Amino acid sequence: MPQEIVDIVIDCLVDSIPASPFSSDTRTLATCALVCRSWVPRSRYHLFYHVTLDKSVAAFGQLIRSDKCTFLPYVRDISAFRTFMDPDDDHFDKIGKDLRRLTNVTTLMLDGTTPAPPGRTLCAGSKMSPSCRCIST
């Protein structure tokens, strides 16, 4: 089957995916990436296009620091929700310098659900790639 047809089929799956990252359609899209090597790029393009960070920020930081991480080029949008009163809040500071590895991010939305204590920022040490054109707080 021509790659263009495969891409259209995978794109059609995305149109039916609800917002939940654990929906059955999302699992179907993830399964597409396992079907054959030529299906991986298009599946990952949709699976990792938008990343939401909240309590998962520590695990995400470990993933993007790994030499075996292969999804970095597919991340385009990041939404980060930070709660300064959370005991695990320091993970945002630890991940800040690693965000530069996400070279194709074009949109970064940072949201602190409580006011930042004096001297704290939403993502300390963060320097996004030059491709990041829209940052909102």
LUMZA-998475 format. One record per atom (N, C-alpha, C): residue in three letters; atom name; x, y, z. Coordinates in Angstrom, 2 decimals. Layout:
BEGIN
   residu   atome         x         y         z
      ALA      CA         X         Y         Z
...
END
This chain:
BEGIN
   residu   atome         x         y         z
      MET       N      0.85     -1.17      0.00
      MET      CA      0.00      0.00      0.00
      MET       C      0.90      1.24      0.00
      PRO       N      0.60      2.23     -0.83
      PRO      CA      1.42      3.45     -0.86
      PRO       C      1.36      4.19      0.49
      GLN       N      2.48      4.81      0.85
      GLN      CA      2.58      5.51      2.13
      GLN       C      1.54      6.61      2.25
      GLU       N      1.20      7.26      1.16
      GLU      CA      0.20      8.33      1.20
      GLU       C     -1.16      7.81      1.67
      ILE       N     -1.50      6.61      1.25
      ILE      CA     -2.77      6.00      1.67
      ILE       C     -2.72      5.65      3.15
      VAL       N     -1.60      5.10      3.59
      VAL      CA     -1.43      4.78      5.02
      VAL       C     -1.57      6.04      5.85
      ASP       N     -0.94      7.13      5.41
      ASP      CA     -1.01      8.39      6.15
      ASP       C     -2.45      8.90      6.24
      ILE       N     -3.21      8.76      5.16
      ILE      CA     -4.61      9.21      5.17
      ILE       C     -5.44      8.38      6.14
      VAL       N     -5.20      7.08      6.18
      VAL      CA     -5.93      6.20      7.11
      VAL       C     -5.61      6.59      8.55
      ILE       N     -4.34      6.80      8.84
      ILE      CA     -3.94      7.18     10.21
      ILE       C     -4.51      8.55     10.55
      ASP       N     -4.50      9.47      9.60
      ASP      CA     -5.08     10.80      9.84
      ASP       C     -6.57     10.70     10.17
      CYS       N     -7.27      9.78      9.51
      CYS      CA     -8.70      9.60      9.79
      CYS       C     -8.93      9.09     11.21
      LEU       N     -8.03      8.29     11.73
      LEU      CA     -8.14      7.85     13.12
      LEU       C     -8.09      9.04     14.07
      VAL       N     -7.24      9.99     13.76
      VAL      CA     -7.05     11.14     14.64
      VAL       C     -8.32     11.97     14.72
      ASP       N     -9.05     12.08     13.64
      ASP      CA    -10.29     12.86     13.64
      ASP       C    -11.31     12.32     14.63
      SER       N    -11.18     11.05     14.99
      SER      CA    -12.16     10.45     15.89
      SER       C    -11.65     10.33     17.33
      ILE       N    -10.43     10.82     17.59
      ILE      CA     -9.85     10.68     18.93
      ILE       C    -10.38     11.77     19.86
      PRO       N    -11.00     11.38     20.98
      PRO      CA    -11.42     12.37     21.97
      PRO       C    -10.21     12.90     22.75
      ALA       N    -10.46     13.84     23.62
      ALA      CA     -9.39     14.51     24.35
      ALA       C     -8.63     13.60     25.30
      SER       N     -9.22     12.54     25.78
      SER      CA     -8.57     11.69     26.77
      SER       C     -7.40     10.93     26.17
      PRO       N     -6.21     10.99     26.84
      PRO      CA     -5.06     10.25     26.32
      PRO       C     -5.20      8.74     26.49
      PHE       N     -6.21      8.29     27.21
      PHE      CA     -6.39      6.86     27.44
      PHE       C     -7.60      6.31     26.72
      SER       N     -8.10      7.03     25.74
      SER      CA     -9.26      6.56     25.00
      SER       C     -8.89      5.36     24.15
      SER       N     -9.90      4.60     23.75
      SER      CA     -9.63      3.43     22.92
      SER       C     -9.07      3.84     21.57
      ASP       N     -9.48      5.00     21.04
      ASP      CA     -8.94      5.45     19.76
      ASP       C     -7.47      5.82     19.87
      THR       N     -7.06      6.38     21.00
      THR      CA     -5.65      6.69     21.20
      THR       C     -4.84      5.40     21.26
      ARG       N     -5.38      4.41     21.93
      ARG      CA     -4.70      3.10     21.95
      ARG       C     -4.62      2.51     20.55
      THR       N     -5.66      2.71     19.76
      THR      CA     -5.64      2.22     18.38
      THR       C     -4.54      2.92     17.60
      LEU       N     -4.41      4.22     17.77
      LEU      CA     -3.36      4.96     17.09
      LEU       C     -1.98      4.49     17.54
      ALA       N     -1.82      4.23     18.84
      ALA      CA     -0.55      3.70     19.34
      ALA       C     -0.26      2.32     18.76
      THR       N     -1.30      1.53     18.58
      THR      CA     -1.13      0.21     17.99
      THR       C     -0.68      0.33     16.53
      CYS       N     -1.15      1.34     15.84
      CYS      CA     -0.72      1.56     14.45
      CYS       C      0.80      1.69     14.36
      ALA       N      1.39      2.32     15.36
      ALA      CA      2.84      2.50     15.36
      ALA       C      3.58      1.17     15.49
      LEU       N      2.87      0.14     15.96
      LEU      CA      3.48     -1.18     16.11
      LEU       C      3.28     -2.07     14.89
      VAL       N      2.42     -1.66     13.98
      VAL      CA      2.07     -2.50     12.83
      VAL       C      3.28     -2.71     11.92
      CYS       N      3.88     -1.62     11.51
      CYS      CA      5.06     -1.74     10.67
      CYS       C      5.87     -0.45     10.75
      ARG       N      7.13     -0.55     10.44
      ARG      CA      8.05      0.57     10.60
      ARG       C      7.60      1.82      9.85
      SER       N      7.01      1.65      8.68
      SER      CA      6.60      2.82      7.89
      SER       C      5.38      3.53      8.49
      TRP       N      4.69      2.91      9.43
      TRP      CA      3.54      3.54     10.09
      TRP       C      3.96      4.37     11.30
      VAL       N      5.16      4.19     11.77
      VAL      CA      5.61      4.85     13.00
      VAL       C      5.61      6.38     12.89
      PRO       N      6.23      6.97     11.88
      PRO      CA      6.29      8.45     11.88
      PRO       C      4.93      9.14     11.91
      ARG       N      3.99      8.68     11.10
      ARG      CA      2.68      9.33     11.07
      ARG       C      1.92      9.11     12.38
      SER       N      2.03      7.92     12.93
      SER      CA      1.37      7.64     14.21
      SER       C      1.95      8.51     15.31
      ARG       N      3.27      8.60     15.37
      ARG      CA      3.90      9.42     16.40
      ARG       C      3.61     10.91     16.21
      TYR       N      3.52     11.32     14.97
      TYR      CA      3.20     12.72     14.70
      TYR       C      1.91     13.11     15.42
      HIS       N      0.92     12.25     15.38
      HIS      CA     -0.35     12.54     16.02
      HIS       C     -0.33     12.24     17.52
      LEU       N      0.32     11.18     17.91
      LEU      CA      0.34     10.80     19.33
      LEU       C      1.08     11.82     20.20
      PHE       N      2.14     12.39     19.68
      PHE      CA      2.99     13.27     20.49
      PHE       C      2.91     14.73     20.09
      TYR       N      1.99     15.08     19.22
      TYR      CA      1.87     16.46     18.77
      TYR       C      1.68     17.40     19.97
      HIS       N      0.76     17.06     20.85
      HIS      CA      0.48     17.87     22.03
      HIS       C      0.78     17.06     23.29
      VAL       N      1.59     17.62     24.16
      VAL      CA      1.95     16.97     25.42
      VAL       C      1.44     17.85     26.56
      THR       N      0.77     17.23     27.51
      THR      CA      0.30     17.93     28.70
      THR       C      1.12     17.46     29.90
      LEU       N      1.71     18.41     30.61
      LEU      CA      2.52     18.10     31.78
      LEU       C      1.82     18.61     33.03
      ASP       N      1.67     17.75     33.98
      ASP      CA      1.17     18.13     35.29
      ASP       C      1.90     17.25     36.29
      LYS       N      1.24     16.29     36.86
      LYS      CA      1.91     15.38     37.79
      LYS       C      2.88     14.45     37.05
      SER       N      2.76     14.35     35.74
      SER      CA      3.61     13.46     34.95
      SER       C      4.94     14.10     34.57
      VAL       N      5.21     15.30     35.06
      VAL      CA      6.39     16.03     34.62
      VAL       C      7.69     15.29     34.98
      ALA       N      7.76     14.61     36.10
      ALA      CA      8.99     13.89     36.47
      ALA       C      9.27     12.75     35.50
      ALA       N      8.24     11.98     35.17
      ALA      CA      8.41     10.87     34.22
      ALA       C      8.77     11.40     32.84
      PHE       N      8.14     12.50     32.42
      PHE      CA      8.44     13.08     31.12
      PHE       C      9.90     13.55     31.08
      GLY       N     10.37     14.14     32.17
      GLY      CA     11.76     14.57     32.25
      GLY       C     12.73     13.41     32.08
      GLN       N     12.43     12.29     32.71
      GLN      CA     13.27     11.10     32.56
      GLN       C     13.27     10.62     31.11
      LEU       N     12.10     10.65     30.49
      LEU      CA     12.01     10.20     29.10
      LEU       C     12.83     11.07     28.16
      ILE       N     12.71     12.38     28.26
      ILE      CA     13.40     13.23     27.30
      ILE       C     14.91     13.29     27.56
      ARG       N     15.36     12.91     28.74
      ARG      CA     16.79     12.85     29.00
      ARG       C     17.42     11.54     28.53
      SER       N     16.60     10.57     28.22
      SER      CA     17.10      9.26     27.80
      SER       C     17.70      9.30     26.40
      ASP       N     18.82      8.61     26.23
      ASP      CA     19.44      8.50     24.91
      ASP       C     18.57      7.70     23.95
      LYS       N     17.67      6.90     24.48
      LYS      CA     16.81      6.06     23.66
      LYS       C     15.47      6.72     23.30
      CYS       N     15.29      7.96     23.72
      CYS      CA     14.05      8.67     23.43
      CYS       C     13.96      9.00     21.94
      THR       N     12.88      8.58     21.31
      THR      CA     12.74      8.77     19.86
      THR       C     11.54      9.64     19.47
      PHE       N     10.77     10.14     20.43
      PHE      CA      9.58     10.91     20.09
      PHE       C      9.81     12.42     20.12
      LEU       N     10.97     12.88     20.51
      LEU      CA     11.23     14.32     20.66
      LEU       C     10.88     15.14     19.42
      PRO       N     11.20     14.71     18.21
      PRO      CA     10.89     15.56     17.05
      PRO       C      9.40     15.71     16.77
      TYR       N      8.57     14.89     17.40
      TYR      CA      7.13     14.92     17.13
      TYR       C      6.36     15.87     18.04
      VAL       N      6.97     16.31     19.12
      VAL      CA      6.29     17.20     20.07
      VAL       C      6.27     18.61     19.50
      ARG       N      5.05     19.17     19.34
      ARG      CA      4.88     20.52     18.79
      ARG       C      4.29     21.49     19.81
      ASP       N      3.38     21.01     20.63
      ASP      CA      2.70     21.86     21.62
      ASP       C      2.88     21.26     23.00
      ILE       N      3.14     22.11     23.98
      ILE      CA      3.24     21.67     25.37
      ILE       C      2.34     22.54     26.22
      SER       N      1.52     21.90     27.05
      SER      CA      0.76     22.60     28.08
      SER       C      1.27     22.09     29.41
      ALA       N      1.72     23.00     30.25
      ALA      CA      2.25     22.63     31.55
      ALA       C      1.42     23.29     32.64
      PHE       N      0.92     22.49     33.55
      PHE      CA      0.09     22.98     34.65
      PHE       C      0.85     22.74     35.95
      ARG       N      1.24     23.82     36.59
      ARG      CA      2.08     23.75     37.78
      ARG       C      1.31     24.20     39.00
      THR       N      1.40     23.42     40.06
      THR      CA      0.81     23.77     41.34
      THR       C      1.95     23.96     42.33
      PHE       N      2.19     25.19     42.73
      PHE      CA      3.34     25.48     43.57
      PHE       C      3.25     24.87     44.96
      MET       N      2.06     24.54     45.40
      MET      CA      1.92     23.96     46.73
      MET       C      2.11     22.44     46.73
      ASP       N      2.26     21.85     45.57
      ASP      CA      2.42     20.41     45.45
      ASP       C      3.81     20.00     45.94
      PRO       N      3.92     18.92     46.72
      PRO      CA      5.23     18.49     47.22
      PRO       C      6.20     18.08     46.10
      ASP       N      5.67     17.68     44.94
      ASP      CA      6.52     17.28     43.82
      ASP       C      6.79     18.43     42.86
      ASP       N      6.50     19.64     43.30
      ASP      CA      6.60     20.81     42.44
      ASP       C      8.00     21.03     41.87
      ASP       N      9.05     20.63     42.56
      ASP      CA     10.41     20.91     42.11
      ASP       C     10.77     20.20     40.80
      HIS       N      9.94     19.25     40.36
      HIS      CA     10.20     18.57     39.10
      HIS       C     10.15     19.54     37.92
      PHE       N      9.33     20.57     38.02
      PHE      CA      9.28     21.57     36.95
      PHE       C     10.62     22.29     36.82
      ASP       N     11.25     22.58     37.95
      ASP      CA     12.55     23.24     37.91
      ASP       C     13.60     22.33     37.29
      LYS       N     13.50     21.04     37.57
      LYS      CA     14.47     20.07     37.05
      LYS       C     14.32     19.87     35.54
      ILE       N     13.13     19.97     35.03
      ILE      CA     12.90     19.72     33.61
      ILE       C     13.15     20.96     32.74
      GLY       N     13.20     22.12     33.35
      GLY      CA     13.32     23.36     32.59
      GLY       C     14.44     23.36     31.58
      LYS       N     15.63     22.96     31.99
      LYS      CA     16.78     22.99     31.07
      LYS       C     16.69     21.92     29.99
      ASP       N     15.91     20.89     30.21
      ASP      CA     15.78     19.81     29.23
      ASP       C     14.78     20.13     28.12
      LEU       N     13.95     21.14     28.31
      LEU      CA     12.96     21.48     27.30
      LEU       C     13.60     21.91     25.99
      ARG       N     14.84     22.34     26.03
      ARG      CA     15.55     22.75     24.81
      ARG       C     15.72     21.58     23.84
      ARG       N     15.67     20.37     24.34
      ARG      CA     15.79     19.19     23.48
      ARG       C     14.57     19.02     22.57
      LEU       N     13.49     19.67     22.90
      LEU      CA     12.26     19.60     22.11
      LEU       C     12.34     20.66     21.01
      THR       N     13.06     20.36     19.96
      THR      CA     13.43     21.35     18.96
      THR       C     12.28     21.80     18.05
      ASN       N     11.19     21.06     17.99
      ASN      CA     10.09     21.41     17.09
      ASN       C      8.89     22.02     17.80
      VAL       N      9.03     22.32     19.07
      VAL      CA      7.91     22.93     19.82
      VAL       C      7.66     24.33     19.28
      THR       N      6.41     24.59     18.94
      THR      CA      6.04     25.92     18.45
      THR       C      5.13     26.65     19.43
      THR       N      4.49     25.90     20.35
      THR      CA      3.59     26.52     21.31
      THR       C      3.85     25.94     22.69
      LEU       N      4.04     26.82     23.66
      LEU      CA      4.24     26.41     25.05
      LEU       C      3.28     27.21     25.90
      MET       N      2.38     26.50     26.60
      MET      CA      1.44     27.18     27.50
      MET       C      1.80     26.78     28.92
      LEU       N      2.13     27.75     29.74
      LEU      CA      2.47     27.52     31.14
      LEU       C      1.36     28.07     32.01
      ASP       N      0.94     27.28     32.98
      ASP      CA     -0.14     27.71     33.85
      ASP       C      0.20     27.32     35.28
      GLY       N      0.30     28.30     36.15
      GLY      CA      0.48     28.04     37.57
      GLY       C     -0.86     28.18     38.25
      THR       N     -1.31     27.13     38.91
      THR      CA     -2.64     27.17     39.49
      THR       C     -2.69     27.93     40.80
      THR       N     -1.53     28.20     41.37
      THR      CA     -1.46     29.04     42.56
      THR       C     -0.35     30.06     42.31
      PRO       N     -0.39     31.20     42.95
      PRO      CA      0.65     32.19     42.72
      PRO       C      2.03     31.63     43.05
      ALA       N      3.01     32.00     42.24
      ALA      CA      4.38     31.55     42.47
      ALA       C      4.95     32.24     43.70
      PRO       N      5.63     31.47     44.55
      PRO      CA      6.31     32.09     45.68
      PRO       C      7.40     33.04     45.17
      PRO       N      7.83     34.00     45.96
      PRO      CA      8.87     34.93     45.53
      PRO       C     10.11     34.18     45.06
      GLY       N     10.65     34.61     43.95
      GLY      CA     11.86     34.00     43.41
      GLY       C     11.62     32.75     42.59
      ARG       N     10.39     32.31     42.39
      ARG      CA     10.09     31.11     41.61
      ARG       C      9.42     31.50     40.31
      THR       N      9.68     30.75     39.28
      THR      CA      9.04     30.96     38.00
      THR       C      8.29     29.68     37.63
      LEU       N      7.55     29.74     36.56
      LEU      CA      6.80     28.55     36.15
      LEU       C      7.71     27.41     35.74
      CYS       N      8.83     27.69     35.15
      CYS      CA      9.74     26.64     34.71
      CYS       C     11.16     27.20     34.76
      ALA       N     11.80     27.09     35.89
      ALA      CA     13.11     27.69     36.09
      ALA       C     14.13     27.10     35.14
      GLY       N     14.96     27.95     34.57
      GLY      CA     16.04     27.50     33.70
      GLY       C     15.59     27.10     32.31
      SER       N     14.34     27.31     31.99
      SER      CA     13.82     26.89     30.69
      SER       C     14.28     27.82     29.59
      LYS       N     14.84     27.23     28.56
      LYS      CA     15.20     27.97     27.35
      LYS       C     14.69     27.13     26.20
      MET       N     13.66     27.59     25.58
      MET      CA     13.05     26.83     24.49
      MET       C     13.87     26.99     23.22
      SER       N     13.62     26.12     22.29
      SER      CA     14.31     26.18     21.01
      SER       C     13.85     27.42     20.25
      PRO       N     14.65     27.84     19.28
      PRO      CA     14.27     29.02     18.47
      PRO       C     12.96     28.86     17.72
      SER       N     12.52     27.61     17.51
      SER      CA     11.27     27.39     16.76
      SER       C     10.03     27.72     17.59
      CYS       N     10.17     27.87     18.90
      CYS      CA      9.02     28.15     19.76
      CYS       C      8.58     29.60     19.55
      ARG       N      7.41     29.78     18.97
      ARG      CA      6.95     31.11     18.59
      ARG       C      5.86     31.66     19.51
      CYS       N      5.21     30.80     20.26
      CYS      CA      4.09     31.27     21.06
      CYS       C      4.23     30.72     22.47
      ILE       N      4.39     31.60     23.42
      ILE      CA      4.45     31.19     24.82
      ILE       C      3.37     31.97     25.54
      SER       N      2.48     31.26     26.24
      SER      CA      1.43     31.94     26.98
      SER       C      1.45     31.48     28.41
      THR       N      1.02     32.36     29.29
      THR      CA      0.96     32.02     30.71
      THR       C     -0.42     32.30     31.23
END
